[in-house]
Amino acid sequence: MRFRLVGFYVVALWSALSSWLADAQQPIRLGMSAPFSGPAAQLGLQFRDGANLVFNRLNAQGGINGAPIQLITADDGYEPLRTVENTRKFLLEQKVFALFGYIGTPTSSAILPLLRKHQRPYLAAFTGADILRQPDDTFIFNFRASYREEAAAQARYLVDQRQFRRVALLIQADEFGASVERWYLAELARRQLQPVAIVRFQRNTNDMHNAVSQLKAATPDVVLTVGTYQPLVKAIQLGQQNQFNPVFSVVSFTGIQQLQQQLKQPYQVFASMVVPDPQDATSEFVRAYRHAAKAENMQASDVGLEGFAAASILVSAFKSCSGNLTQTCLMQQLPQQRLYDFSLRYQPESHQASQQVFLYQLTPLKLLKI
């Protein structure tokens, strides 16, 4: 009888201990809706892979007090309705701790009502749009500089320094296009300029024939663009085939590496970026990323570097809250974090950590002073 009682207590104690260990090791779930297929797929894939370099290393070291970070991904193809469906599942079924690394302005815009209702942390979206920089939306944390800052950097170089005056706009016809177009027009107006043409194209299309014909007819010196890499590659290639070779500029969302890999010289393209060149060996931040990417046999890219940056800041904030990991603590700690030698200066009104913009000439790759 005594042995049975001892056995009973041992089993009960082990059961309680196992239950406690299981609870202590519940993963910290993050939901990421992004394009993992379709014309913008590389944006989602590379941001995810850059972030996972950080999360996987942390998990191998024991996570946050034994709790691993689990990045749950869902493909939205860069289509807002699919983003809404994915986000509902994250919030209502999978009960994620936070939403992380969403890709795009139209997708973010579509889920804003859900975000405002549930107040779940929305972290490091891959967009510089104003809709995520409203003072009252305190559940949002932005890592990157805004499209306003990118447009200003491009105007300072292309209009002020290079003295281009015949400026055309090639704009994706959605919230992304509108969010950048607004600041392009504002920068031109400050210089008493108006675009010689504003040409629009549909999201996720590669049919750029009509757009290029309209641009060519306007004879611009420079075309400021808003779009992802595939349609812009197509537009530049069609221009080359039709002896239309103006200067083009692109913003950070485009996917600079993919654009550069698919274009054939000669071309003149300038790119504003919110992280340094991922080949820049002078940057401690870039060196850390490249070391981690090399260990996983992963090619370095600007989008991957941004994912690495966002995840690094998030993990640092998790560690600061490790004794009391709540969403409230996380949102309080995120603005306090550092990122290697990359300068951060948090702006509470826009919930934005970095204001840095780098302007590059793509052939050859060269950092420009702006």
Steps between C-alpha positions, in 0.01 A plus 500: 500500500785738593673438166177569314462833680861594427449405136182703487676811636793455263266477202300801619816703558641407160169584334494843666866564413444396139199728476702791644788437261262485205341831603843659553607398151194611307630678188468872450294501182541775241274521195638615165275540195708572189540409133674164480373443147427726203684801356605639841593165658867578558409789729319269741747214469810711559354702788391173667838336448689803634281505812535127556878536515442682828211290631669167428820606673304612805304174510822299480617689810184415695254765386354749746510325838461170318224621268593484129385761250276348233450703183175377343476606136207517259513581130285794386649546152511877569119509477315685780197268527728203564688706758175565687417128502846407624489764772160385628643151542808631679292705743196280558625144451876493551502766773835646397688722744569759228489557124840545342658582166190547284589604146338800336278805529174370343518188715565701817221742412252216458557364851512831689139462627590158643817636655320790663232269638737241648794733584743215436859622449571562130875499462751599231275491194689524172352835395570869557138611461339772710204277591725316747637823646190647666551625859203313652602156370727417792489126423722563194881498496680600179865425448564669165508855371182630334419548132492872572868482592583288197324741262688794653835322457430422136393857426812647664723296274311468171345847486729716712839344421445345158266779387244275332191706418286277278376253762242227439338266753435128446265397779344174621126574514421427864570626853873439459515710188288775651705513819827564313350710219374746758854573617650504151247767402568696819875500435451610139257775604757636748726547198225657283486188280218281374541152349490484121297177536347282771457145371335224704504120484318225689650315794638151419503562123791467260319660206682832476467570126242777531681657794831514314332646190351780710831570667691510174252749353563735794881501440608520867859526615427296812219261601422471870341160555286326761465125462651158558798364309329294227284768332779756530750262341249450219452875455874570482556211256215616274647849502837364392336311214330822385801734532351658811773519763433767762635487852278293730475510878345244734411493870609246759187284473584411140749228589831644384691175471232336286481807277875510453528128427235505227605816313746496213739787444508773400249661734493795738320421825523668839355342813413638840553242772426499874788266585861512377635303207498135620856470367631791712782350707553826693170459687494287817127447442556372146791281608282331763234431240744371243664271755162353595393467135826331402458243777164405346630514142260787431559778246508847653237752384359836601162346589665223702707759683185688597341180628817432702486854644134476597545162668815616683315793655205278591716235666683767697167633626382147588812455710431829679156364589609145575387519863162645402431425134182684424392696196502817709859445607602419143358824360669697778838337440516503120580875477792453743693244297821541300614338176876448485653820354184595306364826638145491641308801629144406592222741402193432718255691277572270205607196707815489288849396609717596201506804276799388295481502118784394271501589131683266265590503133455141385754489217754482639363472855602826663382686810413860417519806721156656548 
